[in-house]
Amino acid sequence: MRSISLHWTGRDYESVFPAYHFCVSRPDDVLVTYTHDLHENMRDVRLDPSLPYAAHTRARNAWSIGLSIAAMRGATPQDFGAYPLTEPQLDGLCQVAARLAAFYGIDVAAIRTHAEAAVDDDYFGAGGADVRWDIARLRPSPEPLVPDEARTTGDWFRNRIESFMARAR
Ligand SMILES: [Zn+2]
């Protein structure tokens, strides 16, 4: 595997989905569930899209691991709603990413949020079926959502994941 993509599900704290390889559910005593066979993304999925794979990030699923936090149903950038991201979930996501990156030798720069991919591929935004902003913001704020925030939050994840990797060495 060559890259890792970070997501939220946009659903409740319990539901997990095979569009990702691992989901981090429950708000406090988090549970990590293996929801899709990693091997199915160990290929250029565009060559035969009819074969199964975890379709987590548009046009970027080849050799790519998808991780997701079970949260954020009904969330907007200003109001995270009834299922906001929690600190234990963010921690869990970063620890899983660190383990996988170490195992597969994935460079920390190749760990990115879905929001960063959406910025690059021109579908970044909140409030529409065809736009994505996971995970561009860690807590609700009245500030308008801008691409720079996706990069800053992506850096926050990479730093935190790197610190877990350093601790494991
Ligand atoms: Zn996503």
Boltz pocket constraint, residues with backbone or C-beta under 6 A from the ligand:
constraints:
  - pocket:
      binder: B
      contacts: [[A, 6], [A, 7], [A, 8], [A, 56], [A, 114], [A, 132], [A, 134]]
      max_distance: 6.0
